[in-house]
């Protein structure tokens, strides 16, 4: 039986706890630990590292504890400063050091606003009402000094959140991320690209594919990273009425799609070498060549064999097949084109639909 994973609390819960500690301190109570009820009713007990008065008000430091979740903000200090405002001002949130600003439409936060999501705001406002009542007038500034560097390891630059990290969390409780949670974290990319006017989007497995696509003249704003969840992201695109998708990536990933594998992690689904061997055999690759392809370690290892036998046309066929399987996967609700490249960014093959999509983007691939 596996070890039960320990949960933690979100940056949003850190902000709310910081506000609670600051308000209690202002009322004469110094807290080293405090209790917070998350939006889903889960009780949280959060330690307070430091409380101090500053020229701007009361400042509290809470250290993020992600439990056993591999969260990049684990151990980061979240600073919250409160300042009284004139009556009827309400509760106002400000971005301090390391907190990003939203610059693209399509997210749950308006363009130009601090990247503080609705969940953390609601939890913090709940804390304020409990202590000050419904007519509170308070400015809340949240800072995560490490956020500027940490943001580079997130999808924030893709989503248009610039200058730092986002204050996130649906309820305040951080449970070790499931596969479903990670998949859902990818979805805002589709919404942001659609809000920017792209009803044709470019799906890449990761950053390497994105960089190669941009090198070929495709717009970064239309690019969506899918990780291994190509089928899930295609389904999401169809639900959002995306018109067409260009699959752009390494042969090793997209040959799996040609074989009908839409979760491309090697421990879940493979078939890339089998797909290469089968379609090459159908085009005349001799049995010895088929065996050598099947014995290869990776698709990159198999490529010299394909070239040796003069069978490089198989890459166009695999691309066409990947597009066909993808369109079948979403029951024809969007059209798909496919471009396959090497790790070095060299073009291997593509289908006619990919050419049409590329021309629409004025790419320089041909």
N, C-alpha and C positions, 0 to 999 in steps of 0.2 A: 504494500500500500504506500503510495507516494506521500511525501511530506506536505502537510497543509500549509499553503502559502500565507504569509502575514500581510494583511492589508495596511494601508496608511491613509494619509489625507492629502488633498490637492492643494495647489497654490491658492486656489480660491478660498479654501478653508483656512489657510494661513492668513490670508488677508482679513477674513471675518474674525478670526481669533485675535489678530492684532488690534482690530478696532475694539473688540470687547475688552481686551486687557487695558487699552488706553482709556476707555470710558470709565472702567472701574477704578483705574489709577487716579483719574481726575476727581472721582468721588471719594478718594481716600483709601482705596483698597489695592494693595500690591499683590498680584497673582504670580506664583511660580508655575502653576499648572491651572488650566481652566477647562471647563466642560462646554462643549458646543453640540447642539443637535443639528445634524445634517438635514438637508431638504427631504431626504427619504425617511427621516425619523431615526437614523442610526446615531447613537451617542458617541461622541469623539472626546478624547481627553488629550489635550495638546499642551506641551511644555512651552513656557515663555522664556526665551534666553535673556532678554534685556528690555527694560523700560526706562526712558529718560525724557526729561523736558528739554525742548529745543526752542529756538526763537520762533519756530513756526507752529508749535503746539506740543503734543505728546507723541513720541516716536517709540514703536515697539518692534522688536526683532523676534521673529519666529523662524525656526529652522525646519525646512520641508523634510518630512519623513514619508517616503514612498513605499515603505514596507518592503516586500519582496518583488515589487514591480520594477522593471529596468527603466525607470523614468530618469531622463537626463537632468532634471532639476532636483533629484534627491540630494539632500545635504546643503542645498542652496539657502541662503538667508533671504527671507522675505520681510522687508521693512514697511511698516504702515504708519503714516503720520496723520493725526486728526487735527483739525482746526475749526473753531467755531465760525459760523457765518451769520450774517444778519438774518433776523426772523423771516420766515416764508421763503428762504432760499432752497429748502429741501436738502437732499443728500446729493453731493456732487463728487464724482470720481475723477481723479487726475492720474496721469502716468508719470512716474518718476523714472529714475535711472534704470535702464535695462528693460523697460516695458515698451513694447512696440506700439506703432500707430497703424491703423487700418488704412490702406491706400487703394484697395480694389473692392468693387461691389461683389455681392454674392455670399458674404459671410453673415453671421448673426449680429454683427456689430456694424453700425453705419460707417461709411468712409469718413476719414478725418478724426475718428474717435479713438481713445485709448483701447488697446487690445485687451479689454476686460470683458469676458463673456457674460451672458445674462445670468447663468447659474451662480457664479461668485457674487455678482451684484445683488441678486435676490437674497442669498444667504446673509450677506453683510447688512443689507437693509433690514432683514429680520432681526438681527442682533441689535441694530440701532433702535428699532421700535420697542424691543423688549426693555431697553434701559432708559430711553429718552421719550418714548411715546411716538405718536404719529406726526407730530409737528416739528420734528428735529430739523435743525439747520446746521449741516456739517459738511466740511470738505475732507475727503479721504484721498490721500496720495499714497500709492503703492509703488515700491521700488524693489527690483531684484538686480543688484549690481552685476551679478554674473550673467544676466540675461542677454546682454549684447553678444557675447561669445557663444552662449548656449544656443541662441536662435539659429546660428549657422548650421547646427546639426538637426534642425527640424525642417518641416515643410513651410515654415513661415515666409521665407523669401519667395517661394512659388505662389503662396496665397496672397501676397501683397501686404504682409505685415512687416513693416520695416522698423529698424532701430532697436529691436529687442524681442523678448519672449512674450507670449500671451499668458494672461491669468485665466486658467481654465478650470473645468470641473463641473459636471452636471449637477451633482448633489453635494459635493464636499468630501465624499468617501472615495478613496483610491483603492480599488481592488486590483490585484495583479492582472495585467492586461491579457485578455483572452484573444484568440485569433479574430473573433468577431469584433472586438474593440479596435484592434489594429486596422482591420478592413474598413471600419466605419470612419477611422481617422483620415483615410485617403479620399473620402467622398467630397469634401469641400473643394477640392481642386476642380472637379467637374463643374460645380456651381459657380466658382469664380471665373473660370474660362467662359462659361455660358453667359454670365453677366457682362463680360467684356466683349460679347458679340460673336463668340465662336460657337456656332452650332455644328461645325466640323472640328473635331479635336484629334490630337495626336497622342496616342497611348504608348508610353515607353516603360519597360520594366523598372528602370532605375536611372541614377544620375549619369552613368556612362552613356546610355541610350539617348538621354536628353541632350548631352553635350554634342553627340554626333549629329543628332537631328538639327540642332541649331547651326552646326557647321555647314550643313547642306541647305541652309537658308530658311528653315521652318521657324515660325514665330514661337518664342519661348512661352508667350502668354497663352498659347493654345495647347501646350504640352501638359499631360497628366501622367504622373508616375503611378503605376499599378502594383509595383512589387510583384509577388507571385500570383496575385489574385486577378488574373486577366478576365476570367469568366464573370466574376463578381462585378468588376468595373464595367464590363460590357452591359450586363444587366442593368446596372445603375444608370448608364448612359441612355439606354433605351427607355427607362422609366422617366427620365428627364427630357425626353423628346429630342435628344441629340440626333442630328441628321445623318452624320457619317463619322467614322473613326478610321484613322490611319494607324495601324499597328507598326511600330518602328523599333527594331531592336536586333539583338544578337541572334544568329542562327540557332544557337543552343536552346534559347527560350521559345522562339517562334516555330521551330520544327516540331516542338511538343504540341503546339496549338494545331499544326497541320495534322497531327495524329489524333486530335480530339481531346487533348489534355488541357484543361483550363485553370488548373491550380498547378503551377509549374515548379514548385519546390521539389527537389530531387527525391525526397523521402515520401512524397505523396504521389507524384506521377512523373513518368519519363517517356520513353518511346522515341526520343529524338534520333538516335542512330538507326533504330528500326524504320522510322519514317524515311530517313535519307536512303537507306538500303533498298526499301521497297519501291520507292518512286524512281530511284536510279535503275533498279532492275527492270521496271516496266519500260524504261527508255532504252534498254539494251545492255546495261552493265553486266559483264560476265559473272558467273557464279563465284569465281575466285575473288573478284572485286567486291562482290556483295559480302563475302565472308570477311574480307579485310576491313570493310566499313563497320561491320558488326563487332569486330574485335577491337576497334579503336577505343581509346579511353574517353575522348571528348569529340564534339563535332569539329573543333579546330584540328584535332589529329586526323579526322576523316577527310578534311578538305583536300589535302595533297593527293589522296587516293582518287577522289572524284576528278581532280584536275588531270591526273596521270592518264585516266581513261577517257578524257575529253567529254565528261558528262556534266559540265558546269550549268547546262540548261536546267538541271534538276532544281536549282535554287528558285528560278522563276515558277516552276511547277509547285514547289513547296509553298511559296508565297501565295499563289493562287488558291492552293488547298487550305491554307490557314485562314484566308479571307472567307472562303466558302463555309468552313466549319464554324467560324465566328458568326456569320450571318444566320446559319442554322441554329446556333446556340441561343440567339435572341429572337428566333422565329421571324426573321426578316424585318424586324422593326427598325433597323438601321443598316446602312451599307458599310462595308469594311474593305479597306485595301491594306496590303502588307508590304513592308520593305525589310529585307534581311541584310545585316551587315556583319563584318568581322569585329573582333575586339579592337582592332586598330582603326576602325571606322571606314573600312573599305566596303563598297557596295557589292553585294553578292547577287541579289535577285529581287524582283518585285513583280507585281501583277498589274494589269491594265488599270484597275480601279485605283491603285496607288498612284499611278502616273497622273490620272485625272485629278485626284485630290492634291497632289504635289503642284500641279500646274496652277490650281486655284490659289495656292499659297506663294506662287512665283518662286519656287525653289530653284536651286542651281545644281540639282542632282544629275540632269541630263545635259 
